Amino acid sequence: TFYGFAENKETQINMENPVEVNRIHVTTGQKVKKGDVILDVSSSILPVKINDAVFSIEELKTRYDMWKLDLDGRISEREILLNEKTSEIQAQLDQQHAQLDKNKKLASSLKSIDLDTTEKSDIKSPILLNIDALTEELKFSKTSITTQINNLKNERYATNNPMLSRIKILEKELSYYNVKKENETILAPSDGLIGNIHCKEDEKISSFSPLVTFYEESPTLVIGYIHEDLLLKVNLLDEVTVFSTSRPDIQNTGIIKTLGSRIVEIPPRIRKIKELKTYGREVIIEIPPDNPFLQKEKVTLTLNQ
C-alpha cells in the first residue's frame, strides 16, 4: 500500500501570437461547458499581417493588370502590322498581276509572238519573278507575325503566371488570418473547471504565455509515491485499487501508466510526518473519467496481486 492524490489533466490555454486581453468571462474554480466563452482577446500582429497581405495582393493585381494591358497592346500592334503587311504585299501582287495581264494583251496583238511558246519557256519574265518573290514574302510575313501573336497570347492567358500564383498564395494567407481573427474568442475545449487565470483585462500577453489553466471536471489520473525504503515492486500496466482516505466507501480501479525514473521529494500532504522530508518514486495511475474523486483528493493505493 502507498499514497497519492487524484489529479485532473491540466491544459494551459495560450495563443501563438501576442494578444491583448479584452475581457475575461470566467473566474477561478468556475465550471464551464464545452464551447463556453472564456476570454475575448485581440491580436496585435494579425491586423498588421492582414494589412500587409491586402496591400501585397492589390499591388500584385495592379502589376498584373498593367502587364496584361502591355501584352494586349503588343498583340494589337502585331495584328495591325499583319494587316498592313498583308495589304501592302497584296497591293504589289495585284499591281504585278495587272501588269502581267496588260503585257499579255499587248503580246496577243503582235502575231509574230507565240504566246504559248513564251509561257512554256524555262526563263521567267521579271514580272513573274516579282510575283513569286512577293508571294514568298507574304507567306513568310504571315507565318512570322502570326507566330509572334500566338506566343504573346499564350503568355497573356497562361494559368501558371508567377504573379497569379503569388496572388493565390497571398489570398490563402489572408483567408487564414481572417479565420484566426474570427477565432480570437477563446472557448472552453471541453466540460471542466477553470484553474488559474494568468492575465488581466487590457493586459498584453506575449506569444505562448499561459492565459488560463483549464482542468477536466473529473480527475483522470492519480499521482502516487512509493517510499524509497520500501521494496514494493511495481510494473507498467499493473492494476491498482484506489481508495479515498477521507471517504473509505469510495474506491475505483486504475492502471499504472508511468513510472518515475528518479527519486523525488514526497509532498507533505502524504507524508506520515509532514515536517520530515521523505523521498520516493513517483507513479502515475490512470483511472476512468466517470469517478467520484475530487481534484487533489488524498487517496490510498493498493497494488492488486
Residue frames as qw, qx, qy, qz and C-alpha x, y, z in Angstrom:
[[0.000, 0.888, 0.461, 0.000, 0.00, 0.00, 0.00],
 [0.392, -0.072, 0.003, 0.917, 1.17, 3.54, -0.77],
 [0.073, 0.755, 0.450, -0.472, -0.38, 7.01, -1.03],
 [0.286, 0.156, 0.424, 0.845, -1.12, 9.69, -3.56],
 [0.243, 0.517, 0.353, -0.741, -3.74, 12.19, -4.72],
 [0.521, 0.585, 0.604, 0.143, -6.24, 12.44, -7.56],
 [0.163, -0.473, 0.236, 0.833, -5.30, 14.85, -10.32],
 [0.594, 0.708, 0.312, -0.219, -7.16, 16.34, -13.27],
 [0.649, 0.248, 0.324, 0.642, -5.48, 16.70, -16.63],
 [0.106, -0.778, -0.098, 0.612, -4.29, 20.28, -16.85],
 [0.557, 0.541, 0.389, 0.496, -4.34, 22.30, -20.07],
 [0.234, -0.525, -0.014, 0.819, -2.53, 25.59, -20.45],
 [0.440, 0.767, 0.449, 0.125, -4.51, 27.80, -22.84],
 [0.287, -0.578, 0.200, 0.737, -2.31, 30.20, -24.79],
 [0.585, 0.782, 0.140, -0.161, -2.05, 31.91, -28.18],
 [0.808, 0.109, 0.216, 0.537, 0.67, 31.60, -30.79],
 [0.300, 0.586, 0.094, 0.747, 0.69, 35.37, -31.35],
 [0.143, -0.106, -0.459, 0.870, 0.96, 38.24, -28.86],
 [0.196, -0.628, -0.644, -0.392, -2.53, 39.32, -27.78],
 [0.118, -0.227, 0.344, -0.903, -4.28, 41.92, -25.69],
 [0.110, -0.374, -0.902, 0.185, -6.91, 40.61, -23.27],
 [0.195, -0.369, -0.253, -0.873, -10.16, 42.49, -23.86],
 [0.648, -0.373, 0.120, -0.653, -12.49, 40.69, -21.48],
 [0.115, 0.157, -0.959, 0.206, -12.38, 37.78, -19.04],
 [0.629, -0.245, -0.340, -0.655, -15.67, 35.84, -18.83],
 [0.833, -0.251, -0.493, 0.007, -14.76, 33.31, -16.11],
 [0.342, -0.771, 0.413, -0.345, -13.41, 33.11, -12.57],
 [0.187, 0.384, -0.889, 0.165, -11.07, 30.64, -10.89],
 [0.226, 0.043, 0.898, -0.374, -12.84, 27.41, -9.97],
 [0.593, 0.328, 0.100, -0.728, -15.81, 28.07, -12.26],
 [0.574, 0.153, 0.796, 0.116, -17.41, 25.12, -14.02],
 [0.340, 0.518, -0.285, -0.731, -17.75, 25.58, -17.77],
 [0.822, 0.312, 0.469, -0.092, -19.28, 23.60, -20.60],
 [0.545, 0.010, 0.543, 0.639, -17.57, 22.87, -23.89],
 [0.241, 0.575, 0.480, 0.617, -17.81, 25.94, -26.12],
 [0.273, -0.894, -0.302, 0.187, -18.40, 28.46, -23.29],
 [0.367, 0.799, -0.130, 0.459, -16.58, 31.74, -23.83],
 [0.731, -0.406, -0.247, 0.490, -13.53, 32.06, -21.58],
 [0.311, -0.545, 0.077, 0.774, -11.70, 35.11, -22.95],
 [0.513, 0.828, 0.210, 0.088, -12.02, 37.77, -25.61],
 [0.528, -0.501, 0.274, 0.628, -8.62, 38.73, -26.98],
 [0.544, 0.835, 0.026, -0.082, -7.29, 40.72, -29.90],
 [0.832, -0.014, 0.158, 0.532, -4.03, 40.07, -31.68],
 [0.090, -0.863, 0.128, 0.481, -1.54, 42.87, -32.12],
 [0.281, -0.346, 0.705, 0.551, 0.12, 41.11, -35.05],
 [0.425, 0.414, 0.792, 0.145, -2.82, 39.78, -37.08],
 [0.281, 0.887, 0.257, -0.262, -4.10, 43.24, -38.17],
 [0.072, -0.746, 0.479, 0.458, -0.61, 44.08, -39.43],
 [0.352, -0.093, 0.873, 0.323, -0.37, 40.76, -41.29],
 [0.408, 0.633, 0.656, -0.056, -3.85, 41.25, -42.77],
 [0.182, 0.913, -0.008, -0.366, -3.00, 44.79, -43.94],
 [0.190, -0.562, 0.674, 0.439, 0.31, 43.61, -45.43],
 [0.415, 0.168, 0.869, 0.211, -1.42, 40.75, -47.27],
 [0.359, 0.795, 0.459, -0.170, -4.16, 43.05, -48.63],
 [0.054, 0.866, -0.257, -0.425, -1.58, 45.62, -49.78],
 [0.281, -0.360, 0.798, 0.392, 0.58, 42.94, -51.46],
 [0.446, 0.414, 0.789, 0.083, -2.45, 41.43, -53.22],
 [0.296, 0.888, 0.248, -0.248, -3.60, 44.82, -54.52],
 [0.084, -0.757, 0.475, 0.440, -0.07, 45.71, -55.64],
 [0.356, -0.125, 0.866, 0.328, 0.34, 42.41, -57.49],
 [0.428, 0.612, 0.664, -0.036, -3.11, 42.71, -59.10],
 [0.187, 0.911, -0.025, -0.367, -2.22, 46.21, -60.32],
 [0.162, -0.569, 0.690, 0.416, 1.08, 44.97, -61.75],
 [0.428, 0.159, 0.874, 0.165, -0.70, 42.01, -63.33],
 [0.394, 0.783, 0.443, -0.188, -3.34, 44.27, -64.91],
 [0.091, 0.857, -0.303, -0.406, -0.63, 46.58, -66.29],
 [0.296, -0.322, 0.837, 0.330, 1.26, 43.57, -67.62],
 [0.465, 0.444, 0.765, 0.032, -1.92, 42.31, -69.34],
 [0.301, 0.889, 0.159, -0.306, -2.55, 45.74, -70.87],
 [0.083, -0.699, 0.567, 0.428, 1.01, 45.83, -72.17],
 [0.357, -0.031, 0.896, 0.261, 0.62, 42.39, -73.76],
 [0.423, 0.672, 0.591, -0.140, -2.80, 43.32, -75.19],
 [0.178, 0.886, -0.130, -0.408, -1.18, 46.39, -76.74],
 [0.166, -0.495, 0.757, 0.392, 1.66, 44.35, -78.23],
 [0.437, 0.271, 0.853, 0.089, -0.83, 41.81, -79.60],
 [0.370, 0.825, 0.341, -0.257, -2.86, 44.62, -81.19],
 [0.021, 0.787, -0.421, -0.450, 0.31, 46.12, -82.69],
 [0.284, -0.208, 0.879, 0.322, 1.22, 42.74, -84.25],
 [0.430, 0.523, 0.734, -0.045, -2.32, 42.28, -85.60],
 [0.267, 0.893, 0.054, -0.357, -2.23, 45.78, -87.16],
 [0.114, -0.627, 0.647, 0.418, 1.23, 45.06, -88.54],
 [0.429, 0.091, 0.881, 0.176, -0.05, 41.79, -90.03],
 [0.421, 0.739, 0.505, -0.146, -2.95, 43.55, -91.72],
 [0.133, 0.892, -0.203, -0.382, -0.73, 46.37, -93.02],
 [0.246, -0.455, 0.775, 0.362, 1.96, 43.98, -94.25],
 [0.469, 0.305, 0.824, 0.090, -0.60, 41.72, -95.92],
 [0.366, 0.845, 0.317, -0.225, -2.34, 44.67, -97.58],
 [0.008, -0.816, 0.397, 0.419, 0.96, 46.18, -98.74],
 [0.279, -0.269, 0.855, 0.344, 2.29, 42.98, -100.31],
 [0.449, 0.477, 0.755, -0.024, -1.13, 42.08, -101.73],
 [0.288, 0.878, 0.087, -0.372, -1.31, 45.50, -103.39],
 [0.042, -0.643, 0.639, 0.420, 2.08, 44.92, -105.00],
 [0.383, 0.052, 0.908, 0.162, 0.94, 41.46, -106.13],
 [0.432, 0.703, 0.526, -0.207, -2.22, 42.90, -107.64],
 [0.166, 0.856, -0.229, -0.432, -0.13, 45.52, -109.43],
 [0.175, -0.422, 0.816, 0.354, 2.23, 42.87, -110.83],
 [0.426, 0.317, 0.847, 0.029, -0.68, 40.67, -111.95],
 [0.367, 0.827, 0.265, -0.333, -2.29, 43.67, -113.64],
 [0.059, 0.748, -0.500, -0.432, 0.97, 44.44, -115.45],
 [0.327, -0.137, 0.908, 0.222, 1.27, 40.80, -116.48],
 [0.457, 0.572, 0.671, -0.118, -2.25, 40.82, -117.92],
 [0.254, 0.876, -0.044, -0.408, -1.50, 44.06, -119.76],
 [0.101, -0.566, 0.716, 0.395, 1.66, 42.58, -121.28],
 [0.428, 0.156, 0.885, 0.099, -0.27, 39.52, -122.38],
 [0.429, 0.760, 0.423, -0.244, -2.83, 41.67, -124.14],
 [0.147, 0.833, -0.342, -0.408, -0.09, 43.64, -125.90],
 [0.244, -0.356, 0.857, 0.283, 1.67, 40.47, -126.89],
 [0.515, 0.366, 0.772, -0.064, -1.53, 38.92, -128.27],
 [0.419, 0.836, 0.129, -0.329, -1.87, 41.83, -130.74],
 [0.104, 0.710, -0.621, -0.315, 1.56, 41.01, -132.17],
 [0.951, 0.192, -0.027, -0.240, 1.19, 38.00, -134.45],
 [0.560, 0.575, -0.568, 0.183, 4.91, 37.44, -134.60],
 [0.146, -0.425, 0.742, -0.498, 4.99, 36.43, -130.90],
 [0.649, -0.175, -0.713, -0.200, 3.92, 32.89, -129.96],
 [0.462, -0.600, 0.273, -0.593, 2.34, 33.30, -126.52],
 [0.965, -0.227, -0.036, -0.129, 2.24, 29.56, -125.80],
 [0.798, 0.284, -0.284, 0.449, 5.91, 29.22, -126.52],
 [0.074, 0.625, -0.322, 0.707, 6.74, 32.24, -124.34],
 [0.662, -0.523, 0.189, -0.503, 4.75, 31.00, -121.35],
 [0.993, -0.110, -0.049, 0.020, 6.26, 27.48, -121.62],
 [0.519, 0.620, -0.410, 0.423, 9.81, 28.81, -121.68],
 [0.731, -0.336, -0.438, 0.401, 12.03, 28.00, -118.69],
 [0.303, 0.059, -0.163, 0.937, 13.13, 31.63, -118.48],
 [0.100, -0.759, -0.620, 0.171, 10.61, 33.62, -116.42],
 [0.179, 0.732, 0.135, 0.643, 9.91, 37.22, -117.05],
 [0.177, 0.215, -0.476, 0.834, 10.84, 39.81, -114.39],
 [0.539, -0.312, -0.001, -0.783, 7.16, 40.25, -113.55],
 [0.881, -0.182, -0.403, -0.168, 6.70, 36.54, -112.80],
 [0.591, 0.106, -0.551, 0.579, 9.85, 36.58, -110.70],
 [0.119, -0.295, 0.295, -0.901, 8.47, 39.53, -108.74],
 [0.740, -0.286, -0.194, -0.576, 5.16, 37.74, -108.23],
 [0.838, -0.081, -0.516, 0.155, 6.98, 34.66, -106.87],
 [0.374, 0.180, -0.482, 0.772, 9.11, 36.78, -104.55],
 [0.345, -0.309, 0.137, -0.876, 6.13, 38.75, -103.28],
 [0.827, -0.239, -0.364, -0.356, 4.15, 35.53, -102.72],
 [0.727, -0.031, -0.546, 0.416, 7.01, 34.08, -100.62],
 [0.118, 0.238, -0.353, 0.897, 7.35, 37.36, -98.72],
 [0.574, -0.337, -0.091, -0.741, 3.61, 37.36, -97.97],
 [0.866, -0.196, -0.455, -0.071, 3.72, 33.78, -96.75],
 [0.574, 0.073, -0.505, 0.640, 6.78, 34.43, -94.57],
 [0.104, -0.317, 0.210, -0.919, 5.31, 37.64, -93.09],
 [0.721, -0.344, -0.216, -0.562, 2.01, 35.94, -92.22],
 [0.850, -0.137, -0.483, 0.158, 3.77, 32.97, -90.60],
 [0.443, 0.168, -0.434, 0.766, 6.25, 35.11, -88.66],
 [0.227, -0.311, 0.172, -0.907, 3.80, 37.69, -87.34],
 [0.782, -0.304, -0.308, -0.448, 1.09, 35.08, -86.61],
 [0.757, -0.068, -0.546, 0.352, 3.64, 33.08, -84.57],
 [0.185, 0.200, -0.381, 0.884, 4.52, 36.22, -82.58],
 [0.509, -0.328, -0.059, -0.793, 0.81, 36.90, -81.94],
 [0.851, -0.230, -0.440, -0.173, 0.20, 33.31, -80.79],
 [0.598, 0.037, -0.541, 0.590, 3.23, 33.39, -78.46],
 [0.062, -0.247, 0.263, -0.931, 2.03, 36.65, -76.91],
 [0.685, -0.301, -0.199, -0.633, -1.50, 35.26, -76.48],
 [0.813, -0.132, -0.553, 0.126, -0.15, 32.08, -74.85],
 [0.370, 0.084, -0.479, 0.792, 1.82, 34.24, -72.42],
 [0.291, -0.288, 0.035, -0.912, -1.18, 36.52, -71.84],
 [0.778, -0.253, -0.135, -0.558, -3.63, 33.74, -70.99],
 [0.548, 0.174, -0.782, 0.242, -1.25, 31.31, -69.24],
 [0.687, -0.626, -0.234, -0.286, -2.62, 29.98, -65.93],
 [0.835, -0.288, -0.200, 0.423, 0.83, 29.38, -64.42],
 [0.233, 0.779, -0.097, 0.574, 1.81, 33.04, -64.38],
 [0.496, -0.019, -0.585, 0.642, 4.13, 33.71, -61.35],
 [0.153, -0.193, 0.206, -0.947, 2.14, 36.79, -60.35],
 [0.710, -0.254, -0.314, -0.577, -1.13, 34.85, -60.39],
 [0.752, -0.117, -0.616, 0.203, 0.46, 32.06, -58.32],
 [0.280, 0.068, -0.480, 0.828, 1.73, 34.58, -55.78],
 [0.404, -0.252, -0.021, -0.879, -1.69, 36.26, -55.60],
 [0.790, -0.241, -0.478, -0.300, -3.35, 32.89, -54.87],
 [0.615, -0.063, -0.604, 0.503, -0.84, 32.16, -52.09],
 [0.037, 0.121, -0.312, 0.942, -1.42, 35.59, -50.52],
 [0.576, -0.269, -0.228, -0.737, -5.21, 35.16, -50.76],
 [0.781, -0.228, -0.582, 0.023, -4.94, 31.85, -48.89],
 [0.417, -0.011, -0.505, 0.756, -2.79, 33.54, -46.23],
 [0.229, -0.215, 0.060, -0.948, -5.33, 36.36, -45.95],
 [0.722, -0.292, -0.426, -0.460, -8.17, 33.85, -45.56],
 [0.700, -0.156, -0.602, 0.352, -6.19, 32.08, -42.83],
 [0.195, 0.075, -0.369, 0.906, -5.52, 35.34, -40.99],
 [0.441, -0.273, -0.128, -0.845, -9.20, 36.32, -41.17],
 [0.782, -0.287, -0.529, -0.160, -10.24, 32.95, -39.73],
 [0.556, -0.078, -0.537, 0.629, -7.68, 33.38, -36.96],
 [0.059, -0.205, 0.161, -0.964, -9.06, 36.85, -36.27],
 [0.641, -0.320, -0.298, -0.631, -12.61, 35.49, -36.00],
 [0.825, -0.240, -0.506, 0.082, -11.36, 32.79, -33.61],
 [0.256, 0.390, -0.469, 0.750, -9.87, 35.26, -31.15],
 [0.667, -0.438, 0.160, -0.581, -12.68, 34.43, -28.78],
 [0.198, 0.299, -0.918, 0.171, -11.22, 31.64, -26.63],
 [0.786, -0.237, -0.182, -0.541, -13.70, 28.85, -25.87],
 [0.617, -0.404, 0.636, -0.229, -13.64, 26.03, -23.35],
 [0.285, 0.361, -0.820, -0.341, -12.20, 22.95, -25.10],
 [0.485, -0.228, -0.837, -0.112, -14.43, 20.57, -23.09],
 [0.598, -0.720, -0.209, -0.283, -16.51, 20.41, -19.92],
 [0.694, 0.031, -0.435, 0.573, -14.28, 21.25, -17.00],
 [0.425, -0.823, -0.246, 0.287, -13.05, 23.70, -14.38],
 [0.315, 0.847, -0.162, 0.396, -11.18, 26.97, -14.68],
 [0.765, -0.270, -0.284, 0.511, -7.92, 26.83, -12.77],
 [0.339, -0.555, -0.042, 0.758, -5.60, 29.79, -12.52],
 [0.413, 0.862, 0.254, 0.145, -6.23, 32.89, -14.62],
 [0.679, -0.225, 0.082, 0.694, -2.81, 34.25, -15.59],
 [0.242, 0.308, 0.290, 0.873, -3.93, 37.51, -17.17],
 [0.047, 0.562, 0.461, -0.685, -5.91, 40.69, -16.54],
 [0.419, 0.784, 0.450, 0.085, -8.19, 42.70, -18.77],
 [0.240, 0.965, -0.105, 0.009, -6.34, 45.19, -21.03],
 [0.531, -0.611, 0.533, 0.247, -3.09, 43.30, -20.39],
 [0.617, 0.620, -0.431, -0.223, -0.79, 42.49, -23.29],
 [0.834, -0.292, 0.467, -0.008, 0.39, 38.87, -23.29],
 [0.090, 0.606, -0.685, -0.394, 3.36, 37.58, -25.28],
 [0.722, 0.228, -0.539, -0.369, 3.27, 34.56, -27.60],
 [0.723, -0.025, -0.689, 0.041, 2.59, 31.18, -25.96],
 [0.025, -0.223, 0.626, -0.747, 2.40, 32.68, -22.46],
 [0.143, -0.387, -0.908, 0.073, -0.34, 30.96, -20.41],
 [0.268, -0.372, -0.146, -0.877, -3.65, 32.81, -20.27],
 [0.737, -0.311, 0.183, -0.571, -5.82, 30.34, -18.35],
 [0.002, 0.222, -0.972, 0.076, -5.30, 26.93, -16.78],
 [0.739, -0.028, -0.169, -0.652, -8.13, 24.53, -17.60],
 [0.205, -0.217, 0.933, -0.200, -8.93, 21.25, -15.88],
 [0.457, -0.200, -0.762, -0.413, -11.19, 18.38, -16.79],
 [0.569, -0.524, 0.017, -0.634, -14.11, 18.16, -14.38],
 [0.927, -0.349, 0.088, -0.103, -13.28, 14.70, -13.01],
 [0.273, -0.679, 0.661, 0.167, -9.78, 13.50, -12.12],
 [0.901, 0.359, -0.181, -0.164, -8.41, 11.06, -14.67],
 [0.606, 0.416, -0.568, 0.369, -5.03, 10.49, -13.03],
 [0.707, -0.707, -0.004, -0.001, -3.67, 9.56, -9.63],
 [0.404, 0.670, -0.507, 0.363, -0.15, 10.56, -8.72],
 [0.864, -0.498, -0.070, -0.026, 1.26, 8.17, -6.13],
 [0.147, 0.764, -0.576, 0.250, 4.57, 8.00, -4.31],
 [0.942, -0.177, -0.273, 0.080, 6.33, 4.83, -3.18],
 [0.420, -0.855, 0.304, 0.035, 8.77, 5.45, -0.32],
 [0.467, 0.669, -0.578, -0.006, 12.37, 4.81, -1.36],
 [0.209, -0.419, 0.835, -0.289, 12.91, 2.40, 1.55],
 [0.790, 0.123, 0.445, -0.402, 10.02, 0.15, 0.55],
 [0.179, -0.254, 0.857, 0.412, 10.79, -2.82, -1.66],
 [0.607, 0.485, 0.493, -0.393, 7.44, -2.62, -3.40],
 [0.272, -0.120, 0.708, 0.640, 7.85, -3.86, -6.94],
 [0.498, 0.637, 0.368, -0.459, 5.52, -2.24, -9.47],
 [0.382, 0.011, 0.672, 0.635, 5.38, -2.53, -13.25],
 [0.299, 0.174, -0.261, -0.901, 3.66, -0.74, -16.07],
 [0.584, -0.111, -0.550, -0.586, 0.03, -1.86, -16.58],
 [0.225, -0.142, -0.873, 0.408, -0.21, -3.26, -13.05],
 [0.350, -0.637, -0.491, -0.480, -3.70, -2.87, -11.61],
 [0.181, 0.054, -0.543, 0.818, -4.18, -0.70, -8.52],
 [0.259, -0.711, -0.647, -0.094, -7.21, -0.19, -6.28],
 [0.136, 0.336, -0.137, 0.922, -7.71, 3.47, -5.35],
 [0.360, -0.647, -0.655, 0.151, -9.45, 4.38, -2.04],
 [0.054, -0.782, 0.020, -0.621, -10.38, 7.82, -0.76],
 [0.396, 0.062, -0.683, 0.610, -8.64, 8.32, 2.60],
 [0.213, -0.019, 0.368, -0.905, -11.47, 10.56, 3.89],
 [0.756, 0.126, 0.061, -0.640, -14.34, 8.56, 2.32],
 [0.299, -0.318, 0.897, 0.067, -13.42, 4.88, 2.67],
 [0.650, 0.371, 0.625, -0.222, -16.57, 3.74, 0.87],
 [0.538, 0.796, -0.089, -0.261, -15.35, 5.35, -2.37],
 [0.547, -0.386, 0.646, 0.367, -12.97, 3.34, -4.49],
 [0.684, 0.662, -0.106, -0.287, -12.00, 2.74, -8.11],
 [0.857, -0.102, 0.373, 0.340, -9.56, 0.71, -10.14],
 [0.255, 0.897, -0.248, -0.264, -6.67, 2.16, -12.07],
 [0.923, 0.232, 0.063, 0.299, -3.76, 1.07, -14.27],
 [0.452, -0.665, 0.230, 0.548, -0.15, 2.14, -13.81],
 [0.625, 0.761, 0.154, 0.082, 0.80, 4.14, -16.90],
 [0.395, 0.757, -0.329, 0.403, 4.10, 5.78, -15.95],
 [0.803, -0.471, -0.170, 0.323, 6.89, 5.00, -13.52],
 [0.036, -0.975, 0.216, 0.028, 9.22, 7.79, -12.43],
 [0.837, 0.352, -0.261, 0.327, 12.86, 7.34, -13.41],
 [0.308, 0.400, -0.464, 0.728, 14.23, 9.22, -10.38],
 [0.394, -0.496, -0.665, 0.396, 13.67, 9.69, -6.67],
 [0.021, -0.575, -0.126, -0.808, 11.74, 12.86, -5.80],
 [0.068, -0.064, 0.602, -0.793, 10.56, 14.57, -2.63],
 [0.160, -0.492, -0.850, -0.101, 7.22, 13.26, -1.42],
 [0.169, -0.588, -0.134, -0.780, 4.63, 16.08, -0.93],
 [0.089, -0.214, 0.659, -0.715, 3.98, 16.93, 2.76],
 [0.692, -0.094, 0.003, -0.716, 0.27, 16.00, 2.45],
 [0.944, 0.018, -0.256, -0.207, 1.03, 12.32, 2.05],
 [0.350, 0.414, -0.720, 0.433, 3.96, 12.01, 4.45],
 [0.616, -0.448, -0.633, 0.138, 3.48, 10.19, 7.73],
 [0.382, -0.666, -0.219, 0.602, 5.20, 13.12, 9.45],
 [0.400, 0.878, 0.231, 0.125, 4.65, 16.31, 7.45],
 [0.157, -0.944, 0.270, 0.105, 7.67, 18.11, 8.90],
 [0.589, -0.404, 0.639, 0.285, 10.04, 15.27, 7.98],
 [0.490, 0.599, -0.401, -0.490, 11.18, 15.33, 4.37],
 [0.701, -0.068, 0.707, 0.054, 10.94, 11.94, 2.73],
 [0.261, 0.519, -0.545, -0.605, 11.67, 10.77, -0.75],
 [0.669, 0.133, 0.723, -0.110, 10.27, 8.21, -3.12],
 [0.179, 0.007, 0.744, 0.643, 9.42, 7.13, -6.63],
 [0.448, 0.314, 0.107, -0.830, 6.55, 8.78, -8.50],
 [0.224, 0.190, 0.931, 0.218, 3.90, 6.56, -10.08],
 [0.384, 0.172, -0.126, -0.898, 1.20, 7.80, -12.49],
 [0.232, 0.240, 0.939, -0.074, -2.04, 5.80, -12.46],
 [0.275, -0.072, -0.412, -0.866, -4.87, 6.27, -14.97],
 [0.226, 0.296, 0.825, -0.426, -8.43, 5.98, -13.67],
 [0.159, 0.556, 0.713, 0.397, -11.76, 6.11, -15.58],
 [0.025, 0.273, 0.020, 0.962, -13.14, 9.67, -16.03],
 [0.573, -0.492, -0.302, -0.582, -16.54, 8.79, -14.54],
 [0.584, -0.150, -0.664, 0.442, -15.28, 8.55, -10.97],
 [0.359, -0.854, -0.356, -0.123, -16.38, 10.27, -7.72],
 [0.645, -0.294, -0.164, 0.686, -12.95, 11.56, -6.67],
 [0.023, 0.983, 0.110, -0.145, -12.32, 15.25, -6.13],
 [0.558, 0.687, -0.240, 0.400, -9.42, 17.12, -7.60],
 [0.148, 0.590, -0.582, 0.540, -6.34, 16.81, -5.34],
 [0.813, -0.436, 0.070, -0.380, -8.18, 14.36, -3.08],
 [0.122, -0.546, 0.818, -0.132, -5.81, 12.24, -1.00],
 [0.915, 0.067, -0.205, -0.342, -6.05, 8.54, -1.81],
 [0.553, -0.442, 0.706, -0.012, -4.68, 5.21, -0.64],
 [0.649, 0.482, -0.474, -0.348, -3.33, 2.88, -3.31],
 [0.719, -0.274, 0.631, -0.098, -3.20, -0.90, -3.06],
 [0.258, 0.443, -0.744, -0.429, -1.34, -2.96, -5.61],
 [0.898, 0.047, 0.120, -0.422, -3.59, -5.80, -6.77],
 [0.358, -0.412, 0.826, 0.136, -1.91, -9.20, -6.74]]
